[in-house]
Amino acid sequence: MSRAYPIGRFEPPAHTTSADREAWIRDIEQLPAQLRQAYEELPPGGLDLQYREGGWTARQVIHHVADSHINSYVRFRLALTEEAPIIKPYDEGAWATLADARTANAEVSLQLVEALHARWAMLLRSLGEDQWSRKFVHPEMGDRTLAATLALYSWHGRHHVGHLALIASGQQG
């Protein structure tokens, strides 16, 4: 385990099964409760502690999860309604330095993630087998299928809950 990758680095799946996708959808459904629990376990003043030297604060991590998952949800919807749309990347590091990410009450993003994930899981559960291979095009990373993107966001949420757990356990850097 490293501070940067508390659950290990993401390993893209070579192929996915319906059982894989079901597990990843459950991760999407469970993330809001896990994120809230990790937040509640932070020590006093923990929102403004970094999980590692040069890393984000717990507050920035929570707001980042909301920002990132909103972008992914939109990308899913674009891929389902357009043929291989080219998506707009964003600079997550720059977003984390904006005033709201540095200072806003974490509760705002916790509630946002709860509502977003309820809606996202509903969408994911509605997909037919053929829809999982639909794609969007990331200008820097190329074609991304919805199945592979689901795997990534299953990992992404757990990855950042791991960062909060480091702070909660007093292992921040």
CNS distance restraints for C-alpha pairs under 8 A (distance, minus, plus):
assign (resid   1 and name CA) (resid   5 and name CA) 6.62 0.50 0.50
assign (resid   1 and name CA) (resid   6 and name CA) 5.01 0.50 0.50
assign (resid   1 and name CA) (resid   7 and name CA) 6.42 0.50 0.50
assign (resid   1 and name CA) (resid   8 and name CA) 6.48 0.50 0.50
assign (resid   2 and name CA) (resid   6 and name CA) 5.14 0.50 0.50
assign (resid   2 and name CA) (resid   7 and name CA) 7.95 0.50 0.50
assign (resid   2 and name CA) (resid   8 and name CA) 7.46 0.50 0.50
assign (resid   3 and name CA) (resid  51 and name CA) 6.80 0.50 0.50
assign (resid   3 and name CA) (resid  52 and name CA) 6.04 0.50 0.50
assign (resid   3 and name CA) (resid 163 and name CA) 7.15 0.50 0.50
assign (resid   3 and name CA) (resid 166 and name CA) 7.51 0.50 0.50
assign (resid   3 and name CA) (resid 172 and name CA) 7.99 0.50 0.50
assign (resid   3 and name CA) (resid 173 and name CA) 7.94 0.50 0.50
assign (resid   4 and name CA) (resid  52 and name CA) 7.17 0.50 0.50
assign (resid   4 and name CA) (resid  55 and name CA) 7.99 0.50 0.50
assign (resid   4 and name CA) (resid 163 and name CA) 7.76 0.50 0.50
assign (resid   5 and name CA) (resid   9 and name CA) 5.86 0.50 0.50
assign (resid   5 and name CA) (resid 159 and name CA) 6.76 0.50 0.50
assign (resid   6 and name CA) (resid 159 and name CA) 6.40 0.50 0.50
assign (resid   6 and name CA) (resid 162 and name CA) 5.52 0.50 0.50
assign (resid   6 and name CA) (resid 163 and name CA) 6.60 0.50 0.50
assign (resid   7 and name CA) (resid 158 and name CA) 7.47 0.50 0.50
assign (resid   7 and name CA) (resid 159 and name CA) 5.84 0.50 0.50
assign (resid   7 and name CA) (resid 162 and name CA) 6.73 0.50 0.50
assign (resid   8 and name CA) (resid 159 and name CA) 7.93 0.50 0.50
assign (resid  10 and name CA) (resid 152 and name CA) 6.89 0.50 0.50
assign (resid  10 and name CA) (resid 155 and name CA) 6.61 0.50 0.50
assign (resid  12 and name CA) (resid 148 and name CA) 6.67 0.50 0.50
assign (resid  12 and name CA) (resid 151 and name CA) 7.26 0.50 0.50
assign (resid  12 and name CA) (resid 152 and name CA) 7.17 0.50 0.50
assign (resid  13 and name CA) (resid 148 and name CA) 6.68 0.50 0.50
assign (resid  13 and name CA) (resid 151 and name CA) 7.49 0.50 0.50
assign (resid  16 and name CA) (resid  20 and name CA) 5.95 0.50 0.50
assign (resid  16 and name CA) (resid  21 and name CA) 6.95 0.50 0.50
assign (resid  16 and name CA) (resid 147 and name CA) 6.90 0.50 0.50
assign (resid  16 and name CA) (resid 148 and name CA) 7.78 0.50 0.50
assign (resid  17 and name CA) (resid  21 and name CA) 6.36 0.50 0.50
assign (resid  18 and name CA) (resid  22 and name CA) 6.05 0.50 0.50
assign (resid  19 and name CA) (resid  23 and name CA) 6.27 0.50 0.50
assign (resid  20 and name CA) (resid  24 and name CA) 6.27 0.50 0.50
assign (resid  21 and name CA) (resid  25 and name CA) 6.05 0.50 0.50
assign (resid  21 and name CA) (resid 147 and name CA) 7.02 0.50 0.50
assign (resid  21 and name CA) (resid 150 and name CA) 7.37 0.50 0.50
assign (resid  21 and name CA) (resid 151 and name CA) 7.47 0.50 0.50
assign (resid  22 and name CA) (resid  26 and name CA) 6.25 0.50 0.50
assign (resid  23 and name CA) (resid  27 and name CA) 6.37 0.50 0.50
assign (resid  24 and name CA) (resid  28 and name CA) 6.38 0.50 0.50
assign (resid  24 and name CA) (resid 150 and name CA) 6.54 0.50 0.50
assign (resid  24 and name CA) (resid 151 and name CA) 6.11 0.50 0.50
assign (resid  24 and name CA) (resid 154 and name CA) 5.28 0.50 0.50
assign (resid  25 and name CA) (resid  29 and name CA) 6.22 0.50 0.50
assign (resid  25 and name CA) (resid 121 and name CA) 6.36 0.50 0.50
assign (resid  25 and name CA) (resid 124 and name CA) 7.00 0.50 0.50
assign (resid  25 and name CA) (resid 125 and name CA) 7.66 0.50 0.50
assign (resid  25 and name CA) (resid 150 and name CA) 7.53 0.50 0.50
assign (resid  25 and name CA) (resid 154 and name CA) 7.42 0.50 0.50
assign (resid  26 and name CA) (resid  30 and name CA) 6.01 0.50 0.50
assign (resid  27 and name CA) (resid  31 and name CA) 5.89 0.50 0.50
assign (resid  27 and name CA) (resid 154 and name CA) 5.51 0.50 0.50
assign (resid  27 and name CA) (resid 157 and name CA) 7.99 0.50 0.50
assign (resid  28 and name CA) (resid  32 and name CA) 7.93 0.50 0.50
assign (resid  28 and name CA) (resid 117 and name CA) 6.29 0.50 0.50
assign (resid  28 and name CA) (resid 120 and name CA) 7.91 0.50 0.50
assign (resid  28 and name CA) (resid 121 and name CA) 6.56 0.50 0.50
assign (resid  28 and name CA) (resid 153 and name CA) 7.58 0.50 0.50
assign (resid  28 and name CA) (resid 154 and name CA) 6.02 0.50 0.50
assign (resid  28 and name CA) (resid 157 and name CA) 7.74 0.50 0.50
assign (resid  29 and name CA) (resid 117 and name CA) 6.08 0.50 0.50
assign (resid  29 and name CA) (resid 118 and name CA) 6.67 0.50 0.50
assign (resid  29 and name CA) (resid 121 and name CA) 6.11 0.50 0.50
assign (resid  30 and name CA) (resid  34 and name CA) 6.33 0.50 0.50
assign (resid  31 and name CA) (resid  35 and name CA) 5.82 0.50 0.50
assign (resid  31 and name CA) (resid 117 and name CA) 7.88 0.50 0.50
assign (resid  31 and name CA) (resid 157 and name CA) 6.31 0.50 0.50
assign (resid  31 and name CA) (resid 158 and name CA) 7.36 0.50 0.50
assign (resid  32 and name CA) (resid  36 and name CA) 6.11 0.50 0.50
assign (resid  32 and name CA) (resid 110 and name CA) 6.97 0.50 0.50
assign (resid  32 and name CA) (resid 113 and name CA) 5.95 0.50 0.50
assign (resid  32 and name CA) (resid 114 and name CA) 5.11 0.50 0.50
assign (resid  32 and name CA) (resid 117 and name CA) 7.18 0.50 0.50
assign (resid  33 and name CA) (resid  37 and name CA) 6.06 0.50 0.50
assign (resid  33 and name CA) (resid 114 and name CA) 7.86 0.50 0.50
assign (resid  34 and name CA) (resid  38 and name CA) 6.11 0.50 0.50
assign (resid  34 and name CA) (resid 161 and name CA) 7.00 0.50 0.50
assign (resid  35 and name CA) (resid  39 and name CA) 6.15 0.50 0.50
assign (resid  35 and name CA) (resid  62 and name CA) 7.74 0.50 0.50
assign (resid  35 and name CA) (resid 110 and name CA) 7.39 0.50 0.50
assign (resid  35 and name CA) (resid 161 and name CA) 5.82 0.50 0.50
assign (resid  36 and name CA) (resid  40 and name CA) 6.13 0.50 0.50
assign (resid  36 and name CA) (resid 110 and name CA) 6.55 0.50 0.50
assign (resid  37 and name CA) (resid  41 and name CA) 6.24 0.50 0.50
assign (resid  38 and name CA) (resid  42 and name CA) 6.64 0.50 0.50
assign (resid  38 and name CA) (resid 161 and name CA) 6.36 0.50 0.50
assign (resid  38 and name CA) (resid 164 and name CA) 5.89 0.50 0.50
assign (resid  38 and name CA) (resid 165 and name CA) 6.07 0.50 0.50
assign (resid  38 and name CA) (resid 168 and name CA) 7.39 0.50 0.50
assign (resid  39 and name CA) (resid  47 and name CA) 7.98 0.50 0.50
assign (resid  39 and name CA) (resid 164 and name CA) 6.95 0.50 0.50
assign (resid  41 and name CA) (resid 165 and name CA) 7.85 0.50 0.50
assign (resid  41 and name CA) (resid 168 and name CA) 5.68 0.50 0.50
assign (resid  42 and name CA) (resid  46 and name CA) 5.18 0.50 0.50
assign (resid  42 and name CA) (resid  47 and name CA) 7.06 0.50 0.50
assign (resid  42 and name CA) (resid 164 and name CA) 7.36 0.50 0.50
assign (resid  42 and name CA) (resid 165 and name CA) 7.80 0.50 0.50
assign (resid  42 and name CA) (resid 167 and name CA) 6.59 0.50 0.50
assign (resid  42 and name CA) (resid 168 and name CA) 4.42 0.50 0.50
assign (resid  43 and name CA) (resid 167 and name CA) 7.85 0.50 0.50
assign (resid  43 and name CA) (resid 168 and name CA) 5.95 0.50 0.50
assign (resid  45 and name CA) (resid  49 and name CA) 7.15 0.50 0.50
assign (resid  46 and name CA) (resid  58 and name CA) 6.83 0.50 0.50
assign (resid  46 and name CA) (resid 167 and name CA) 6.83 0.50 0.50
assign (resid  46 and name CA) (resid 168 and name CA) 7.31 0.50 0.50
assign (resid  47 and name CA) (resid  57 and name CA) 6.34 0.50 0.50
assign (resid  47 and name CA) (resid  58 and name CA) 4.70 0.50 0.50
assign (resid  47 and name CA) (resid  59 and name CA) 4.88 0.50 0.50
assign (resid  48 and name CA) (resid  57 and name CA) 5.13 0.50 0.50
assign (resid  48 and name CA) (resid  58 and name CA) 6.04 0.50 0.50
assign (resid  48 and name CA) (resid  59 and name CA) 6.19 0.50 0.50
assign (resid  49 and name CA) (resid  57 and name CA) 4.97 0.50 0.50
assign (resid  49 and name CA) (resid  58 and name CA) 6.13 0.50 0.50
assign (resid  49 and name CA) (resid 167 and name CA) 7.00 0.50 0.50
assign (resid  49 and name CA) (resid 172 and name CA) 7.22 0.50 0.50
assign (resid  50 and name CA) (resid  54 and name CA) 7.52 0.50 0.50
assign (resid  50 and name CA) (resid  55 and name CA) 5.66 0.50 0.50
assign (resid  50 and name CA) (resid  56 and name CA) 5.32 0.50 0.50
assign (resid  50 and name CA) (resid  57 and name CA) 4.09 0.50 0.50
assign (resid  50 and name CA) (resid  58 and name CA) 6.26 0.50 0.50
assign (resid  50 and name CA) (resid 167 and name CA) 7.17 0.50 0.50
assign (resid  50 and name CA) (resid 172 and name CA) 6.04 0.50 0.50
assign (resid  50 and name CA) (resid 173 and name CA) 6.46 0.50 0.50
assign (resid  51 and name CA) (resid  55 and name CA) 6.16 0.50 0.50
assign (resid  51 and name CA) (resid  56 and name CA) 6.82 0.50 0.50
assign (resid  51 and name CA) (resid  57 and name CA) 6.59 0.50 0.50
assign (resid  51 and name CA) (resid  58 and name CA) 7.15 0.50 0.50
assign (resid  51 and name CA) (resid 163 and name CA) 5.72 0.50 0.50
assign (resid  51 and name CA) (resid 164 and name CA) 6.91 0.50 0.50
assign (resid  51 and name CA) (resid 166 and name CA) 6.03 0.50 0.50
assign (resid  51 and name CA) (resid 167 and name CA) 5.47 0.50 0.50
assign (resid  51 and name CA) (resid 171 and name CA) 7.36 0.50 0.50
assign (resid  51 and name CA) (resid 172 and name CA) 4.26 0.50 0.50
assign (resid  51 and name CA) (resid 173 and name CA) 5.56 0.50 0.50
assign (resid  52 and name CA) (resid  56 and name CA) 7.69 0.50 0.50
assign (resid  52 and name CA) (resid 172 and name CA) 5.40 0.50 0.50
assign (resid  52 and name CA) (resid 173 and name CA) 3.77 0.50 0.50
assign (resid  53 and name CA) (resid 173 and name CA) 4.96 0.50 0.50
assign (resid  56 and name CA) (resid  60 and name CA) 5.67 0.50 0.50
assign (resid  56 and name CA) (resid  61 and name CA) 6.19 0.50 0.50
assign (resid  56 and name CA) (resid  96 and name CA) 7.76 0.50 0.50
assign (resid  57 and name CA) (resid  61 and name CA) 6.23 0.50 0.50
assign (resid  58 and name CA) (resid  62 and name CA) 6.26 0.50 0.50
assign (resid  58 and name CA) (resid 163 and name CA) 7.71 0.50 0.50
assign (resid  58 and name CA) (resid 164 and name CA) 6.02 0.50 0.50
assign (resid  58 and name CA) (resid 167 and name CA) 7.59 0.50 0.50
assign (resid  59 and name CA) (resid  63 and name CA) 6.33 0.50 0.50
assign (resid  59 and name CA) (resid 101 and name CA) 6.99 0.50 0.50
assign (resid  59 and name CA) (resid 102 and name CA) 6.70 0.50 0.50
assign (resid  59 and name CA) (resid 103 and name CA) 7.58 0.50 0.50
assign (resid  59 and name CA) (resid 104 and name CA) 7.92 0.50 0.50
assign (resid  59 and name CA) (resid 105 and name CA) 7.90 0.50 0.50
assign (resid  59 and name CA) (resid 106 and name CA) 5.97 0.50 0.50
assign (resid  60 and name CA) (resid  64 and name CA) 5.86 0.50 0.50
assign (resid  60 and name CA) (resid  96 and name CA) 5.88 0.50 0.50
assign (resid  60 and name CA) (resid 101 and name CA) 5.22 0.50 0.50
assign (resid  60 and name CA) (resid 102 and name CA) 5.82 0.50 0.50
assign (resid  61 and name CA) (resid  65 and name CA) 6.21 0.50 0.50
assign (resid  61 and name CA) (resid 160 and name CA) 6.71 0.50 0.50
assign (resid  61 and name CA) (resid 163 and name CA) 7.97 0.50 0.50
assign (resid  61 and name CA) (resid 164 and name CA) 7.86 0.50 0.50
assign (resid  62 and name CA) (resid  66 and name CA) 6.68 0.50 0.50
assign (resid  62 and name CA) (resid 106 and name CA) 6.55 0.50 0.50
assign (resid  62 and name CA) (resid 109 and name CA) 6.57 0.50 0.50
assign (resid  62 and name CA) (resid 110 and name CA) 7.16 0.50 0.50
assign (resid  62 and name CA) (resid 160 and name CA) 7.99 0.50 0.50
assign (resid  63 and name CA) (resid  67 and name CA) 6.27 0.50 0.50
assign (resid  63 and name CA) (resid  96 and name CA) 7.70 0.50 0.50
assign (resid  63 and name CA) (resid 101 and name CA) 5.63 0.50 0.50
assign (resid  63 and name CA) (resid 106 and name CA) 6.89 0.50 0.50
assign (resid  63 and name CA) (resid 109 and name CA) 5.56 0.50 0.50
assign (resid  64 and name CA) (resid  68 and name CA) 5.86 0.50 0.50
assign (resid  64 and name CA) (resid  92 and name CA) 7.43 0.50 0.50
assign (resid  64 and name CA) (resid  95 and name CA) 7.85 0.50 0.50
assign (resid  64 and name CA) (resid  96 and name CA) 6.54 0.50 0.50
assign (resid  64 and name CA) (resid 101 and name CA) 7.40 0.50 0.50
assign (resid  65 and name CA) (resid  69 and name CA) 5.89 0.50 0.50
assign (resid  65 and name CA) (resid 113 and name CA) 7.70 0.50 0.50
assign (resid  65 and name CA) (resid 157 and name CA) 6.99 0.50 0.50
assign (resid  65 and name CA) (resid 160 and name CA) 7.51 0.50 0.50
assign (resid  66 and name CA) (resid  70 and name CA) 6.03 0.50 0.50
assign (resid  66 and name CA) (resid 109 and name CA) 5.80 0.50 0.50
assign (resid  66 and name CA) (resid 110 and name CA) 7.68 0.50 0.50
assign (resid  66 and name CA) (resid 112 and name CA) 6.65 0.50 0.50
assign (resid  66 and name CA) (resid 113 and name CA) 5.56 0.50 0.50
assign (resid  67 and name CA) (resid  71 and name CA) 6.41 0.50 0.50
assign (resid  68 and name CA) (resid  72 and name CA) 6.31 0.50 0.50
assign (resid  68 and name CA) (resid  92 and name CA) 7.78 0.50 0.50
assign (resid  69 and name CA) (resid  73 and name CA) 6.04 0.50 0.50
assign (resid  69 and name CA) (resid 113 and name CA) 7.83 0.50 0.50
assign (resid  69 and name CA) (resid 153 and name CA) 7.56 0.50 0.50
assign (resid  70 and name CA) (resid  74 and name CA) 6.29 0.50 0.50
assign (resid  70 and name CA) (resid 116 and name CA) 7.19 0.50 0.50
assign (resid  71 and name CA) (resid  75 and name CA) 6.23 0.50 0.50
assign (resid  72 and name CA) (resid  76 and name CA) 6.25 0.50 0.50
assign (resid  72 and name CA) (resid 153 and name CA) 7.98 0.50 0.50
assign (resid  73 and name CA) (resid  77 and name CA) 6.44 0.50 0.50
assign (resid  73 and name CA) (resid 120 and name CA) 6.39 0.50 0.50
assign (resid  74 and name CA) (resid  78 and name CA) 6.15 0.50 0.50
assign (resid  75 and name CA) (resid  79 and name CA) 6.10 0.50 0.50
assign (resid  75 and name CA) (resid  87 and name CA) 6.89 0.50 0.50
assign (resid  75 and name CA) (resid 136 and name CA) 7.10 0.50 0.50
assign (resid  76 and name CA) (resid  80 and name CA) 6.20 0.50 0.50
assign (resid  76 and name CA) (resid 146 and name CA) 6.62 0.50 0.50
assign (resid  77 and name CA) (resid  81 and name CA) 6.26 0.50 0.50
assign (resid  78 and name CA) (resid  82 and name CA) 5.71 0.50 0.50
assign (resid  78 and name CA) (resid  85 and name CA) 6.60 0.50 0.50
assign (resid  78 and name CA) (resid 136 and name CA) 7.54 0.50 0.50
assign (resid  79 and name CA) (resid  83 and name CA) 6.54 0.50 0.50
assign (resid  79 and name CA) (resid  84 and name CA) 6.03 0.50 0.50
assign (resid  79 and name CA) (resid  85 and name CA) 6.21 0.50 0.50
assign (resid  79 and name CA) (resid 134 and name CA) 6.18 0.50 0.50
assign (resid  79 and name CA) (resid 135 and name CA) 5.60 0.50 0.50
assign (resid  79 and name CA) (resid 136 and name CA) 5.32 0.50 0.50
assign (resid  79 and name CA) (resid 146 and name CA) 7.74 0.50 0.50
assign (resid  80 and name CA) (resid 131 and name CA) 7.30 0.50 0.50
assign (resid  80 and name CA) (resid 134 and name CA) 6.83 0.50 0.50
assign (resid  83 and name CA) (resid 134 and name CA) 7.98 0.50 0.50
assign (resid  83 and name CA) (resid 135 and name CA) 7.54 0.50 0.50
assign (resid  83 and name CA) (resid 136 and name CA) 7.73 0.50 0.50
assign (resid  84 and name CA) (resid 134 and name CA) 7.26 0.50 0.50
assign (resid  84 and name CA) (resid 135 and name CA) 5.07 0.50 0.50
assign (resid  84 and name CA) (resid 136 and name CA) 4.45 0.50 0.50
assign (resid  84 and name CA) (resid 137 and name CA) 6.00 0.50 0.50
assign (resid  84 and name CA) (resid 143 and name CA) 7.92 0.50 0.50
assign (resid  85 and name CA) (resid 135 and name CA) 7.57 0.50 0.50
assign (resid  85 and name CA) (resid 136 and name CA) 4.98 0.50 0.50
assign (resid  85 and name CA) (resid 137 and name CA) 5.91 0.50 0.50
assign (resid  86 and name CA) (resid 136 and name CA) 5.98 0.50 0.50
assign (resid  86 and name CA) (resid 137 and name CA) 4.58 0.50 0.50
assign (resid  86 and name CA) (resid 138 and name CA) 6.06 0.50 0.50
assign (resid  86 and name CA) (resid 139 and name CA) 6.82 0.50 0.50
assign (resid  87 and name CA) (resid 136 and name CA) 6.70 0.50 0.50
assign (resid  87 and name CA) (resid 137 and name CA) 6.06 0.50 0.50
assign (resid  87 and name CA) (resid 138 and name CA) 5.63 0.50 0.50
assign (resid  87 and name CA) (resid 139 and name CA) 7.18 0.50 0.50
assign (resid  88 and name CA) (resid 138 and name CA) 7.29 0.50 0.50
assign (resid  88 and name CA) (resid 139 and name CA) 7.61 0.50 0.50
assign (resid  89 and name CA) (resid 138 and name CA) 7.04 0.50 0.50
assign (resid  89 and name CA) (resid 139 and name CA) 7.44 0.50 0.50
assign (resid  91 and name CA) (resid  95 and name CA) 6.26 0.50 0.50
assign (resid  92 and name CA) (resid  96 and name CA) 6.16 0.50 0.50
assign (resid  93 and name CA) (resid  97 and name CA) 6.73 0.50 0.50
assign (resid  94 and name CA) (resid  98 and name CA) 6.86 0.50 0.50
assign (resid  95 and name CA) (resid 101 and name CA) 7.20 0.50 0.50
assign (resid  96 and name CA) (resid 101 and name CA) 5.31 0.50 0.50
assign (resid  96 and name CA) (resid 102 and name CA) 6.86 0.50 0.50
assign (resid  97 and name CA) (resid 101 and name CA) 6.36 0.50 0.50
assign (resid  97 and name CA) (resid 102 and name CA) 6.25 0.50 0.50
assign (resid  98 and name CA) (resid 102 and name CA) 6.41 0.50 0.50
assign (resid  99 and name CA) (resid 103 and name CA) 5.90 0.50 0.50
assign (resid  99 and name CA) (resid 104 and name CA) 7.54 0.50 0.50
assign (resid 100 and name CA) (resid 104 and name CA) 4.83 0.50 0.50
assign (resid 104 and name CA) (resid 108 and name CA) 7.51 0.50 0.50
assign (resid 105 and name CA) (resid 109 and name CA) 7.84 0.50 0.50
assign (resid 106 and name CA) (resid 110 and name CA) 6.24 0.50 0.50
assign (resid 107 and name CA) (resid 111 and name CA) 6.06 0.50 0.50
assign (resid 108 and name CA) (resid 112 and name CA) 6.25 0.50 0.50
assign (resid 109 and name CA) (resid 113 and name CA) 5.99 0.50 0.50
assign (resid 110 and name CA) (resid 114 and name CA) 6.29 0.50 0.50
assign (resid 111 and name CA) (resid 115 and name CA) 6.34 0.50 0.50
assign (resid 112 and name CA) (resid 116 and name CA) 5.92 0.50 0.50
assign (resid 113 and name CA) (resid 117 and name CA) 5.78 0.50 0.50
assign (resid 114 and name CA) (resid 118 and name CA) 6.28 0.50 0.50
assign (resid 115 and name CA) (resid 119 and name CA) 6.41 0.50 0.50
assign (resid 116 and name CA) (resid 120 and name CA) 5.96 0.50 0.50
assign (resid 117 and name CA) (resid 121 and name CA) 5.79 0.50 0.50
assign (resid 118 and name CA) (resid 122 and name CA) 6.36 0.50 0.50
assign (resid 119 and name CA) (resid 123 and name CA) 6.39 0.50 0.50
assign (resid 120 and name CA) (resid 124 and name CA) 6.12 0.50 0.50
assign (resid 121 and name CA) (resid 125 and name CA) 6.02 0.50 0.50
assign (resid 122 and name CA) (resid 126 and name CA) 6.42 0.50 0.50
assign (resid 123 and name CA) (resid 127 and name CA) 6.86 0.50 0.50
assign (resid 127 and name CA) (resid 131 and name CA) 5.92 0.50 0.50
assign (resid 127 and name CA) (resid 132 and name CA) 7.11 0.50 0.50
assign (resid 128 and name CA) (resid 132 and name CA) 7.19 0.50 0.50
assign (resid 130 and name CA) (resid 134 and name CA) 7.56 0.50 0.50
assign (resid 131 and name CA) (resid 146 and name CA) 7.71 0.50 0.50
assign (resid 132 and name CA) (resid 145 and name CA) 6.73 0.50 0.50
assign (resid 132 and name CA) (resid 146 and name CA) 5.13 0.50 0.50
assign (resid 132 and name CA) (resid 147 and name CA) 5.04 0.50 0.50
assign (resid 133 and name CA) (resid 145 and name CA) 5.27 0.50 0.50
assign (resid 133 and name CA) (resid 146 and name CA) 6.07 0.50 0.50
assign (resid 133 and name CA) (resid 147 and name CA) 6.48 0.50 0.50
assign (resid 134 and name CA) (resid 145 and name CA) 5.50 0.50 0.50
assign (resid 134 and name CA) (resid 146 and name CA) 5.93 0.50 0.50
assign (resid 135 and name CA) (resid 143 and name CA) 6.20 0.50 0.50
assign (resid 135 and name CA) (resid 144 and name CA) 5.29 0.50 0.50
assign (resid 135 and name CA) (resid 145 and name CA) 4.33 0.50 0.50
assign (resid 135 and name CA) (resid 146 and name CA) 6.08 0.50 0.50
assign (resid 136 and name CA) (resid 143 and name CA) 5.85 0.50 0.50
assign (resid 136 and name CA) (resid 144 and name CA) 5.53 0.50 0.50
assign (resid 136 and name CA) (resid 145 and name CA) 6.69 0.50 0.50
assign (resid 136 and name CA) (resid 146 and name CA) 7.93 0.50 0.50
assign (resid 137 and name CA) (resid 141 and name CA) 7.64 0.50 0.50
assign (resid 137 and name CA) (resid 142 and name CA) 5.24 0.50 0.50
assign (resid 137 and name CA) (resid 143 and name CA) 4.46 0.50 0.50
assign (resid 137 and name CA) (resid 144 and name CA) 6.12 0.50 0.50
assign (resid 138 and name CA) (resid 142 and name CA) 4.89 0.50 0.50
assign (resid 138 and name CA) (resid 143 and name CA) 6.22 0.50 0.50
assign (resid 138 and name CA) (resid 144 and name CA) 7.09 0.50 0.50
assign (resid 144 and name CA) (resid 148 and name CA) 6.68 0.50 0.50
assign (resid 144 and name CA) (resid 149 and name CA) 6.59 0.50 0.50
assign (resid 145 and name CA) (resid 149 and name CA) 6.14 0.50 0.50
assign (resid 146 and name CA) (resid 150 and name CA) 6.02 0.50 0.50
assign (resid 147 and name CA) (resid 151 and name CA) 6.44 0.50 0.50
assign (resid 148 and name CA) (resid 152 and name CA) 6.31 0.50 0.50
assign (resid 149 and name CA) (resid 153 and name CA) 6.26 0.50 0.50
assign (resid 150 and name CA) (resid 154 and name CA) 6.11 0.50 0.50
assign (resid 151 and name CA) (resid 155 and name CA) 6.38 0.50 0.50
assign (resid 152 and name CA) (resid 156 and name CA) 5.96 0.50 0.50
assign (resid 153 and name CA) (resid 157 and name CA) 6.15 0.50 0.50
assign (resid 154 and name CA) (resid 158 and name CA) 6.69 0.50 0.50
assign (resid 155 and name CA) (resid 159 and name CA) 5.88 0.50 0.50
assign (resid 156 and name CA) (resid 160 and name CA) 6.40 0.50 0.50
assign (resid 157 and name CA) (resid 161 and name CA) 6.27 0.50 0.50
assign (resid 158 and name CA) (resid 162 and name CA) 6.15 0.50 0.50
assign (resid 159 and name CA) (resid 163 and name CA) 6.65 0.50 0.50
assign (resid 160 and name CA) (resid 164 and name CA) 6.48 0.50 0.50
assign (resid 161 and name CA) (resid 165 and name CA) 6.20 0.50 0.50
assign (resid 162 and name CA) (resid 166 and name CA) 6.36 0.50 0.50
assign (resid 163 and name CA) (resid 167 and name CA) 6.76 0.50 0.50
assign (resid 164 and name CA) (resid 168 and name CA) 6.19 0.50 0.50
assign (resid 165 and name CA) (resid 169 and name CA) 6.02 0.50 0.50
assign (resid 166 and name CA) (resid 170 and name CA) 6.38 0.50 0.50
assign (resid 166 and name CA) (resid 171 and name CA) 4.99 0.50 0.50
assign (resid 166 and name CA) (resid 172 and name CA) 5.56 0.50 0.50
assign (resid 167 and name CA) (resid 171 and name CA) 5.62 0.50 0.50
assign (resid 167 and name CA) (resid 172 and name CA) 4.70 0.50 0.50
